């Protein structure tokens, strides 16, 4: 059973799909710049939801849009002496680079607003015909007072709303509207702006109508889940509901999920405070993509995420331990193999281990099924990683280390379970977490120095060298008293 907090009802509900394919729409980025930590937080959360639904044997159709026409894009195009299309294309490519690095599955479809102009115009025409929209000198607006249910998602009283809470509209447009709260469906083109032809003249769509048209075209009138950040509840998602349900006469989405915002050292992340962090900057600074992904999942998706150096260091150390466990087969370098057919294993022991692992998988599913409790799921991952890490510590340090058949079975099955469950969380083995600033000849020299120290029984110095290398991203593996190899972690 999967339970999700529905913003619409403001309570946790049991998830019940409409039909055999779960239809999900996620509000995408406006492609005028690189993605930031807030985007990482949002899309990692929804990636886990999607992966867990698939793991739970649901078929999923996942759609996420690109807003590729917007005031911010036009402003950036002017700044760069380029075009709207050039700015959009460049940032769409960069978006994919960032999301791929974080292990986020690509959506089944990624429609662009500029490819849906005809659908948007048709949608607006329906709203006009039904009396929910009106035109003024080339602009078209949605009349919120025509919709008795307006405000049901954000729980706002339309009479009390601040007149400035109108999405991306300029104040000068207010004079054209019947009511200050009305929002733009179509904007008349200015002299220096790109435009599209429409029944109301040359112009471009408003922000909110894009998603309503793309949801309908890609997934139909009613979908299972609509996703986005909590900053989109009002006005964007509230306006989506108003448009779609007025035009289609049907409920837009059964479940509305929203992730919490990101704070940096207790303050809201913003460019004005100069604490704005892009995904690209974080990774270039030495934070591995999987460390960032792990860090995001340590806090429930609905709660604020506080980005601090201390929290990141803690996440980095925890992820390193899991990463070493995921590298189990590599680190044992063929010395550890699966159970051979001719090897006899105690059936009672085998049944007990299989049962214990099945219970861990059940607890893992129960955690994620409880409104995506990723922290609880990570606890199971850590429990699976621990015996593998402990074994590797012995294997690397004890010459001729022996292992009995029962333990061999346990470790192998534990490893397989760990691989399967980390995949559900989107955590993947990293060979290189960060670029080491130490050269290979320096590593070899320090290893020789450490071996000499161990021969002289100067274990304090040997440990000092191991720790020094570890700080530089080098994990030592003692194959024997005379042989030490290493990997970058």
SVG drawing of the C-alpha trace seen along z (x, -y; Angstrom):
<svg xmlns="http://www.w3.org/2000/svg" viewBox="-20 -51 81 82">
<polyline fill="none" stroke="black" stroke-width="0.4" points="0.0,0.0 1.3,-3.4 0.2,-6.5 0.8,-10.1 0.1,-13.5 -2.3,-15.2 -2.1,-19.0 -5.6,-19.2 -7.2,-17.4 -4.4,-18.4 -4.1,-14.8 -2.3,-11.5 -4.3,-9.3 -4.0,-5.8 -2.9,-5.9 -5.4,-4.5 -4.6,-4.8 -7.2,-5.6 -6.3,-2.7 -3.4,-0.4 -0.9,-3.2 -0.2,-5.8 -0.2,-9.2 2.1,-11.8 2.8,-15.4 5.7,-17.3 6.1,-21.0 9.5,-21.5 12.0,-24.4 12.0,-27.7 15.1,-27.2 17.0,-30.5 19.8,-29.4 21.5,-26.4 19.6,-24.3 20.1,-25.0 19.9,-23.0 16.1,-23.6 15.7,-21.9 17.9,-19.0 15.7,-18.6 12.5,-18.5 13.5,-16.2 15.3,-13.8 12.2,-13.4 9.9,-12.8 12.5,-10.4 12.3,-8.3 8.5,-8.4 8.6,-7.2 11.2,-4.5 9.2,-3.2 6.0,-3.0 7.8,-1.0 9.4,1.2 5.9,1.7 4.8,3.1 2.9,0.1 3.3,-1.0 4.0,-4.7 3.8,-7.5 5.9,-10.4 5.7,-13.8 7.7,-16.9 7.6,-20.0 10.0,-22.8 8.9,-26.4 10.8,-27.7 9.2,-31.1 9.1,-33.5 10.2,-37.0 13.3,-35.6 14.3,-33.8 13.7,-37.0 15.8,-39.1 18.6,-36.6 18.6,-36.5 19.0,-40.3 21.8,-40.1 23.6,-37.5 22.8,-39.1 21.2,-35.8 17.6,-34.5 14.9,-32.9 15.5,-29.6 19.3,-29.7 18.9,-30.4 16.4,-27.6 18.3,-25.0 21.5,-25.7 19.9,-25.4 17.9,-22.3 21.2,-20.6 22.7,-21.8 19.5,-20.6 19.9,-17.1 23.6,-17.1 22.8,-18.0 19.8,-15.6 21.8,-12.7 24.7,-13.3 22.2,-13.0 20.9,-9.7 17.4,-11.1 15.6,-9.0 14.6,-11.0 10.8,-11.5 8.8,-9.5 7.9,-12.8 9.3,-16.4 7.0,-18.7 8.0,-22.3 5.5,-25.2 6.5,-26.5 5.5,-23.2 2.0,-23.4 0.8,-26.8 -2.1,-25.4 -3.3,-23.4 -2.9,-26.4 -5.0,-28.6 -7.7,-25.9 -7.7,-25.6 -8.1,-29.4 -10.9,-29.4 -12.9,-26.8 -12.5,-29.0 -13.7,-32.0 -16.7,-30.1 -17.6,-29.0 -17.4,-32.5 -14.3,-32.0 -12.0,-34.1 -12.2,-37.5 -10.0,-39.5 -8.7,-43.0 -6.7,-44.6 -4.8,-41.4 -4.5,-40.1 -6.7,-37.3 -7.5,-36.9 -9.1,-34.3 -11.8,-35.6 -11.3,-34.0 -14.6,-35.2 -16.3,-33.0 -14.9,-29.9 -16.6,-29.2 -13.9,-26.7 -11.0,-29.0 -8.5,-28.8 -9.3,-25.2 -5.7,-24.0 -4.0,-26.9 -6.9,-27.3 -7.0,-31.0 -10.0,-33.3 -10.1,-35.1 -11.4,-38.2 -8.4,-38.4 -5.7,-37.7 -3.0,-40.3 -3.6,-41.9 0.1,-41.6 0.0,-37.8 -0.6,-37.2 2.2,-35.0 4.4,-36.6 2.2,-39.6 3.3,-43.2 1.3,-45.7 0.6,-47.8 -1.6,-45.0 -4.0,-45.4 -5.8,-48.3 -7.0,-45.9 -8.5,-43.3 -12.0,-43.1 -10.5,-42.2 -7.0,-42.5 -6.8,-38.7 -7.5,-37.7 -4.5,-36.2 -3.1,-36.2 -3.9,-33.4 -2.4,-35.1 -0.1,-38.1 0.0,-40.6 3.5,-40.8 5.6,-43.8 7.5,-45.3 10.8,-43.7 9.5,-40.3 9.2,-37.0 5.5,-36.1 3.1,-33.5 -0.1,-34.0 -3.4,-33.5 -7.1,-34.4 -6.3,-37.4 -3.4,-38.6 0.4,-38.2 1.5,-37.2 2.6,-34.4 0.9,-32.2 0.8,-33.1 2.7,-30.9 -0.1,-28.9 -2.0,-27.9 1.0,-26.1 0.8,-23.3 -3.0,-22.9 -2.7,-22.4 0.3,-20.1 -1.3,-17.9 -4.4,-17.5 -2.5,-16.7 0.0,-14.3 -2.1,-12.6 -5.7,-13.5 -8.3,-15.4 -7.7,-13.8 -4.3,-12.5 -3.2,-10.5 -0.5,-12.7 0.6,-16.3 4.0,-17.3 5.9,-20.5 7.6,-22.6 5.5,-24.2 6.2,-27.6 4.0,-26.6 0.9,-25.9 -0.2,-29.5 -0.6,-30.9 0.6,-28.4 -1.1,-25.2 -4.2,-27.0 -4.5,-28.6 -3.9,-25.3 -6.8,-23.7 -9.1,-26.7 -8.3,-26.6 -8.3,-22.8 -11.4,-22.0 -13.4,-24.9 -12.4,-23.8 -12.7,-20.0 -15.5,-19.8 -13.4,-17.2 -11.0,-17.0 -7.4,-17.8 -5.5,-15.6 -6.4,-13.2 -3.2,-13.7 -1.2,-16.9 2.3,-16.5 4.6,-19.4 8.2,-19.4 9.6,-21.8 12.0,-24.6 15.8,-24.7 17.5,-26.8 21.2,-27.5 22.5,-27.8 19.0,-28.5 18.2,-31.2 16.1,-30.9 18.3,-30.3 18.2,-33.3 20.5,-35.3 20.0,-38.4 21.4,-36.8 24.3,-35.4 23.7,-31.9 22.4,-30.6 23.9,-27.2 23.7,-25.6 24.1,-21.9 27.1,-22.5 28.9,-24.6 28.3,-22.0 29.7,-19.1 32.7,-21.2 33.5,-22.0 34.1,-18.3 30.7,-17.1 29.9,-13.9 26.5,-13.6 25.5,-10.7 26.5,-12.5 24.2,-15.3 21.4,-12.8 21.9,-11.0 21.9,-14.3 18.6,-15.3 16.9,-12.0 17.9,-12.3 15.0,-14.7 11.4,-14.0 10.5,-15.7 7.7,-17.9 10.0,-19.4 12.4,-22.3 16.0,-21.1 18.7,-23.0 21.9,-23.0 24.9,-23.3 28.6,-22.2 28.2,-20.0 25.1,-18.2 26.9,-17.7 30.0,-16.3 27.9,-13.9 26.1,-12.8 29.4,-12.4 30.8,-10.1 27.6,-8.0 27.5,-7.7 31.1,-6.6 30.3,-3.7 27.4,-2.7 29.5,-3.2 32.2,-0.9 29.6,1.7 28.2,1.3 31.8,1.8 32.0,5.1 32.5,7.3 35.1,5.0 37.1,4.7 37.2,8.5 38.6,8.7 37.3,12.1 38.2,13.7 34.5,13.7 32.2,15.5 28.6,16.6 27.6,20.0 28.6,22.8 26.0,25.5 28.2,28.2 28.6,26.5 26.3,27.7 24.5,25.1 22.5,25.7 18.9,25.3 17.8,24.1 20.4,21.3 19.6,20.4 15.9,20.1 16.6,17.9 18.8,15.5 16.2,15.3 13.5,14.6 15.6,11.8 16.3,10.2 12.7,10.4 11.8,8.6 14.2,5.8 12.8,5.4 9.3,5.3 10.4,2.6 12.0,0.7 8.8,0.7 6.8,-0.2 9.0,-3.2 8.7,-4.6 5.0,-3.7 4.6,-5.9 4.6,-9.2 8.1,-8.6 9.9,-8.2 13.3,-8.2 15.1,-8.5 13.5,-5.2 14.5,-3.6 18.1,-4.8 18.2,-3.2 17.5,0.2 20.2,-0.5 22.7,-1.3 21.8,1.9 22.5,3.9 25.8,2.1 27.2,2.6 28.1,6.4 29.6,5.9 31.8,3.0 32.8,5.0 33.8,8.0 35.8,5.8 37.7,4.4 38.8,7.9 39.4,9.1 41.6,6.2 43.7,6.5 44.1,10.2 46.3,12.3 44.7,15.5 41.4,14.5 39.0,17.5 35.2,17.5 32.8,20.3 30.0,21.2 27.2,19.9 28.8,16.5 29.6,16.5 25.9,17.0 24.8,14.4 27.1,11.7 26.3,12.5 22.5,12.3 23.0,9.2 24.9,7.6 22.2,8.4 19.5,7.0 21.6,3.8 22.0,3.4 18.3,3.8 17.1,1.4 19.7,-1.3 18.5,-1.3 15.0,-2.2 16.5,-5.2 18.5,-6.0 21.8,-5.6 24.5,-4.2 28.0,-3.1 30.6,-5.8 34.2,-4.9 35.3,-8.5 33.5,-10.7 35.9,-13.7 38.9,-14.5 42.0,-13.6 44.7,-16.2 47.3,-13.6 49.2,-12.0 49.7,-8.2 53.5,-8.3 52.8,-10.2 50.3,-7.5 52.8,-4.7 55.5,-6.6 53.2,-6.9 52.1,-3.3 55.8,-2.2 56.4,-4.5 53.4,-3.0 54.5,0.6 57.9,-0.3 56.3,-1.8 54.2,1.4 57.3,3.6 58.9,1.4 55.7,1.8 55.2,-2.0 51.4,-1.6 50.7,-5.1 52.5,-6.4 50.9,-3.8 47.5,-4.9 48.5,-8.5 49.4,-7.8 46.1,-5.8 44.1,-8.7 46.0,-11.3 45.3,-9.3 41.6,-8.9 41.3,-12.6 42.4,-12.9 39.9,-10.3 42.2,-7.3 41.0,-4.0 43.8,-1.5 43.3,2.2 45.8,4.4 46.0,7.6 48.8,9.1 51.6,7.9 53.6,7.0 51.0,5.9 48.7,2.9 46.5,1.6 44.2,-1.4 41.1,-2.9 39.7,-6.4 36.5,-6.7"/>
</svg>
